[in-house]
Amino acid sequence: MSDALGPGELVLCVNAAPNHVTGQPVPLVAGETYRVLEVMDFACPCGRSDALLDVGVGFAWCQTRFRHLPKPKATTRTRRTSTPKKLQPV
């Protein structure tokens, strides 16, 4: 997963369980979207991931807590323009 992620990517928090290293509660909210600030290539102490993600909350979190969200696709819309009404002189 760390190869697919980079700074600025959107991730969805799917696991807000207590920290699996210290057991302390985490400030992350399950179902919230976070923007990745930095991907740190470091083996997580849990042994389940090869990178930690910095999302601006706390320090760095195991990437197994998140799912990668695709970038929104741009859509084109056609806009209507109004033409001025012609006035007849009185």
N, CA and C atoms as an extended XYZ file, in Angstrom:
270
Properties=species:S:1:pos:R:3:atomname:S:1:resname:S:1:resid:I:1 pbc="F F F"
N         0.819       -1.194        0.000 N   MET     1
C         0.000        0.000        0.000 CA  MET     1
C         0.858        1.251        0.000 C   MET     1
N         2.030        1.228        0.599 N   SER     2
C         2.842        2.430        0.681 CA  SER     2
C         3.312        2.895       -0.692 C   SER     2
N         3.412        1.962       -1.661 N   ASP     3
C         3.814        2.360       -3.002 CA  ASP     3
C         2.722        3.160       -3.686 C   ASP     3
N         1.475        2.858       -3.374 N   ALA     4
C         0.357        3.534       -4.025 CA  ALA     4
C         0.033        4.874       -3.386 C   ALA     4
N         0.485        5.099       -2.167 N   LEU     5
C         0.165        6.332       -1.456 CA  LEU     5
C         1.287        7.342       -1.551 C   LEU     5
N         0.893        8.592       -1.507 N   GLY     6
C         1.858        9.669       -1.492 CA  GLY     6
C         1.264       10.856       -0.767 C   GLY     6
N         2.048       11.878       -0.529 N   PRO     7
C         1.515       13.074        0.122 CA  PRO     7
C         0.358       13.663       -0.664 C   PRO     7
N        -0.685       14.054        0.050 N   GLY     8
C        -1.845       14.654       -0.572 CA  GLY     8
C        -2.959       13.674       -0.889 C   GLY     8
N        -2.707       12.373       -0.791 N   GLU     9
C        -3.731       11.369       -1.075 CA  GLU     9
C        -4.763       11.347        0.051 C   GLU     9
N        -5.972       10.922       -0.278 N   LEU    10
C        -7.034       10.792        0.713 CA  LEU    10
C        -7.132        9.353        1.186 C   LEU    10
N        -7.295        9.171        2.506 N   VAL    11
C        -7.467        7.850        3.091 CA  VAL    11
C        -8.659        7.872        4.032 C   VAL    11
N        -9.297        6.728        4.172 N   LEU    12
C       -10.446        6.576        5.045 CA  LEU    12
C       -10.017        5.759        6.251 C   LEU    12
N       -10.302        6.254        7.450 N   CYS    13
C        -9.956        5.527        8.677 CA  CYS    13
C       -10.989        4.414        8.863 C   CYS    13
N       -10.526        3.172        8.923 N   VAL    14
C       -11.431        2.041        9.100 CA  VAL    14
C       -11.222        1.347       10.437 C   VAL    14
N       -10.188        1.733       11.185 N   ASN    15
C        -9.884        1.065       12.444 CA  ASN    15
C        -9.420        2.103       13.455 C   ASN    15
N       -10.306        2.464       14.374 N   ALA    16
C        -9.939        3.432       15.413 CA  ALA    16
C        -9.762        2.725       16.751 C   ALA    16
N        -9.345        1.471       16.706 N   ALA    17
C        -9.098        0.701       17.923 CA  ALA    17
C        -7.918        1.321       18.676 C   ALA    17
N        -7.753        1.000       19.945 N   PRO    18
C        -6.611        1.543       20.694 CA  PRO    18
C        -5.289        1.211       20.010 C   PRO    18
N        -4.292        2.027       20.275 N   ASN    19
C        -2.959        1.838       19.708 CA  ASN    19
C        -2.498        0.414       20.002 C   ASN    19
N        -2.106       -0.325       18.970 N   HIS    20
C        -1.751       -1.723       19.178 CA  HIS    20
C        -0.351       -1.912       19.749 C   HIS    20
N         0.363       -0.839       19.977 N   VAL    21
C         1.682       -0.943       20.618 CA  VAL    21
C         1.571       -0.557       22.090 C   VAL    21
N         0.934        0.589       22.371 N   THR    22
C         0.860        1.077       23.750 CA  THR    22
C        -0.474        0.777       24.422 C   THR    22
N        -1.537        0.515       23.645 N   GLY    23
C        -2.853        0.262       24.219 CA  GLY    23
C        -3.630        1.523       24.557 C   GLY    23
N        -3.079        2.686       24.270 N   GLN    24
C        -3.758        3.943       24.566 CA  GLN    24
C        -4.784        4.255       23.484 C   GLN    24
N        -5.872        4.964       23.844 N   PRO    25
C        -6.864        5.320       22.825 CA  PRO    25
C        -6.264        6.258       21.786 C   PRO    25
N        -6.762        6.151       20.562 N   VAL    26
C        -6.239        6.974       19.475 CA  VAL    26
C        -7.205        8.114       19.172 C   VAL    26
N        -6.700        9.253       18.698 N   PRO    27
C        -7.571       10.382       18.376 CA  PRO    27
C        -8.236       10.276       17.002 C   PRO    27
N        -8.028        9.159       16.294 N   LEU    28
C        -8.638        8.987       14.978 CA  LEU    28
C       -10.105        8.608       15.136 C   LEU    28
N       -10.915        8.934       14.141 N   VAL    29
C       -12.342        8.619       14.151 CA  VAL    29
C       -12.635        7.695       12.980 C   VAL    29
N       -13.224        6.538       13.261 N   ALA    30
C       -13.562        5.600       12.197 CA  ALA    30
C       -14.599        6.238       11.275 C   ALA    30
N       -14.383        6.111        9.982 N   GLY    31
C       -15.288        6.695        8.998 CA  GLY    31
C       -14.903        8.086        8.556 C   GLY    31
N       -13.902        8.696        9.198 N   GLU    32
C       -13.436       10.028        8.811 CA  GLU    32
C       -12.400        9.914        7.695 C   GLU    32
N       -12.361       10.923        6.853 N   THR    33
C       -11.387       10.994        5.768 CA  THR    33
C       -10.226       11.877        6.209 C   THR    33
N        -9.010       11.422        5.942 N   TYR    34
C        -7.805       12.167        6.292 CA  TYR    34
C        -6.938       12.322        5.054 C   TYR    34
N        -6.143       13.389        5.016 N   ARG    35
C        -5.204       13.618        3.923 CA  ARG    35
C        -3.807       13.243        4.416 C   ARG    35
N        -3.107       12.446        3.629 N   VAL    36
C        -1.765       11.986        3.989 CA  VAL    36
C        -0.782       13.144        3.849 C   VAL    36
N        -0.063       13.433        4.914 N   LEU    37
C         0.967       14.472        4.866 CA  LEU    37
C         2.320       13.884        4.478 C   LEU    37
N         2.583       12.672        4.978 N   GLU    38
C         3.870       12.049        4.703 CA  GLU    38
C         3.749       10.538        4.861 C   GLU    38
N         4.468        9.794        4.035 N   VAL    39
C         4.551        8.342        4.147 CA  VAL    39
C         5.970        8.026        4.594 C   VAL    39
N         6.091        7.371        5.741 N   MET    40
C         7.411        7.048        6.287 CA  MET    40
C         7.669        5.557        6.142 C   MET    40
N         8.680        5.194        5.374 N   ASP    41
C         9.031        3.787        5.202 CA  ASP    41
C         9.680        3.282        6.479 C   ASP    41
N         8.871        2.679        7.318 N   PHE    42
C         9.319        2.181        8.605 CA  PHE    42
C         8.423        1.016        8.961 C   PHE    42
N         9.010       -0.094        9.304 N   ALA    43
C         8.215       -1.266        9.666 CA  ALA    43
C         7.467       -0.992       10.961 C   ALA    43
N         6.157       -1.106       10.904 N   CYS    44
C         5.332       -0.889       12.090 CA  CYS    44
C         5.637       -1.985       13.113 C   CYS    44
N         5.657       -1.653       14.388 N   PRO    45
C         5.948       -2.665       15.415 CA  PRO    45
C         4.971       -3.843       15.412 C   PRO    45
N         3.782       -3.674       14.844 N   CYS    46
C         2.822       -4.782       14.802 CA  CYS    46
C         3.232       -5.826       13.770 C   CYS    46
N         4.082       -5.441       12.819 N   GLY    47
C         4.532       -6.365       11.796 CA  GLY    47
C         3.581       -6.528       10.634 C   GLY    47
N         2.492       -5.743       10.595 N   ARG    48
C         1.503       -5.891        9.528 CA  ARG    48
C         1.694       -4.905        8.391 C   ARG    48
N         2.541       -3.909        8.540 N   SER    49
C         2.702       -2.938        7.457 CA  SER    49
C         4.153       -2.508        7.351 C   SER    49
N         4.489       -1.992        6.178 N   ASP    50
C         5.866       -1.572        5.921 CA  ASP    50
C         6.029       -0.065        5.920 C   ASP    50
N         4.970        0.661        6.298 N   ALA    51
C         5.053        2.119        6.309 CA  ALA    51
C         4.091        2.690        7.345 C   ALA    51
N         4.446        3.863        7.834 N   LEU    52
C         3.573        4.604        8.740 CA  LEU    52
C         3.086        5.848        8.009 C   LEU    52
N         1.834        6.240        8.284 N   LEU    53
C         1.254        7.406        7.629 CA  LEU    53
C         1.105        8.534        8.627 C   LEU    53
N         1.531        9.724        8.225 N   ASP    54
C         1.320       10.928        9.019 CA  ASP    54
C         0.129       11.647        8.416 C   ASP    54
N        -0.978       11.720        9.181 N   VAL    55
C        -2.194       12.368        8.699 CA  VAL    55
C        -2.487       13.648        9.471 C   VAL    55
N        -1.532       14.126       10.256 N   GLY    56
C        -1.701       15.377       10.981 CA  GLY    56
C        -2.410       15.231       12.311 C   GLY    56
N        -2.734       14.017       12.717 N   VAL    57
C        -3.383       13.769       14.003 CA  VAL    57
C        -2.456       12.874       14.798 C   VAL    57
N        -2.015       13.352       15.944 N   GLY    58
C        -1.062       12.554       16.713 CA  GLY    58
C         0.265       12.511       15.987 C   GLY    58
N         0.863       11.331       15.936 N   PHE    59
C         2.145       11.205       15.243 CA  PHE    59
C         1.933       10.451       13.937 C   PHE    59
N         2.373        9.237       13.831 N   ALA    60
C         2.230        8.442       12.616 CA  ALA    60
C         1.462        7.175       12.956 C   ALA    60
N         0.658        6.742       12.003 N   TRP    61
C        -0.225        5.609       12.252 CA  TRP    61
C         0.054        4.493       11.260 C   TRP    61
N        -0.165        3.278       11.719 N   CYS    62
C        -0.003        2.094       10.881 CA  CYS    62
C        -0.956        2.205        9.693 C   CYS    62
N        -0.470        1.888        8.521 N   GLN    63
C        -1.293        2.039        7.323 CA  GLN    63
C        -2.441        1.036        7.273 C   GLN    63
N        -2.440        0.013        8.144 N   THR    64
C        -3.550       -0.942        8.162 CA  THR    64
C        -4.815       -0.312        8.742 C   THR    64
N        -4.699        0.859        9.366 N   ARG    65
C        -5.878        1.559        9.894 CA  ARG    65
C        -6.652        2.292        8.806 C   ARG    65
N        -6.070        2.411        7.620 N   PHE    66
C        -6.646        3.245        6.571 CA  PHE    66
C        -6.877        2.462        5.287 C   PHE    66
N        -7.813        2.961        4.482 N   ARG    67
C        -8.037        2.463        3.129 CA  ARG    67
C        -7.877        3.639        2.177 C   ARG    67
N        -7.221        3.374        1.071 N   HIS    68
C        -6.947        4.406        0.077 CA  HIS    68
C        -8.238        4.770       -0.655 C   HIS    68
N        -8.529        6.060       -0.757 N   LEU    69
C        -9.692        6.532       -1.506 CA  LEU    69
C        -9.233        7.000       -2.875 C   LEU    69
N        -9.983        6.675       -3.914 N   PRO    70
C        -9.590        7.150       -5.255 CA  PRO    70
C        -9.792        8.648       -5.367 C   PRO    70
N        -9.027        9.239       -6.262 N   LYS    71
C        -9.180       10.673       -6.509 CA  LYS    71
C       -10.512       10.914       -7.201 C   LYS    71
N       -11.220       11.978       -6.829 N   PRO    72
C       -12.481       12.258       -7.511 CA  PRO    72
C       -12.230       12.605       -8.969 C   PRO    72
N       -13.092       12.093       -9.832 N   LYS    73
C       -12.939       12.363      -11.263 CA  LYS    73
C       -13.598       13.694      -11.599 C   LYS    73
N       -12.941       14.432      -12.454 N   ALA    74
C       -13.491       15.723      -12.882 CA  ALA    74
C       -14.602       15.470      -13.888 C   ALA    74
N       -15.671       16.207      -13.748 N   THR    75
C       -16.769       16.094      -14.695 CA  THR    75
C       -16.935       17.432      -15.408 C   THR    75
N       -17.286       17.345      -16.674 N   THR    76
C       -17.504       18.567      -17.441 CA  THR    76
C       -18.991       18.856      -17.489 C   THR    76
N       -19.315       20.114      -17.337 N   ARG    77
C       -20.706       20.545      -17.409 CA  ARG    77
C       -20.816       21.640      -18.454 C   ARG    77
N       -21.897       21.619      -19.177 N   THR    78
C       -22.152       22.712      -20.116 CA  THR    78
C       -23.019       23.733      -19.400 C   THR    78
N       -22.642       24.962      -19.528 N   ARG    79
C       -23.364       26.035      -18.850 CA  ARG    79
C       -24.162       26.832      -19.865 C   ARG    79
N       -25.314       27.256      -19.433 N   ARG    80
C       -26.138       28.105      -20.284 CA  ARG    80
C       -25.765       29.559      -20.030 C   ARG    80
N       -25.727       30.294      -21.077 N   THR    81
C       -25.487       31.731      -20.936 CA  THR    81
C       -26.743       32.464      -21.371 C   THR    81
N       -27.067       33.496      -20.679 N   SER    82
C       -28.259       34.260      -21.033 CA  SER    82
C       -27.865       35.399      -21.965 C   SER    82
N       -28.739       35.660      -22.903 N   THR    83
C       -28.508       36.752      -23.836 CA  THR    83
C       -29.330       37.958      -23.373 C   THR    83
N       -28.810       39.145      -23.522 N   PRO    84
C       -29.569       40.316      -23.081 CA  PRO    84
C       -30.821       40.520      -23.943 C   PRO    84
N       -31.857       40.984      -23.305 N   LYS    85
C       -33.117       41.254      -24.023 CA  LYS    85
C       -32.959       42.538      -24.838 C   LYS    85
N       -33.544       42.506      -26.020 N   LYS    86
C       -33.498       43.711      -26.851 CA  LYS    86
C       -34.642       44.609      -26.450 C   LYS    86
N       -34.324       45.847      -26.216 N   LEU    87
C       -35.335       46.833      -25.825 CA  LEU    87
C       -35.715       47.676      -27.040 C   LEU    87
N       -36.998       47.935      -27.152 N   GLN    88
C       -37.444       48.809      -28.233 CA  GLN    88
C       -37.556       50.235      -27.701 C   GLN    88
N       -37.078       51.180      -28.466 N   PRO    89
C       -37.181       52.565      -28.010 CA  PRO    89
C       -38.638       53.002      -27.995 C   PRO    89
N       -38.975       53.858      -27.050 N   VAL    90
C       -40.353       54.349      -26.903 CA  VAL    90
C       -40.570       55.612      -27.683 C   VAL    90
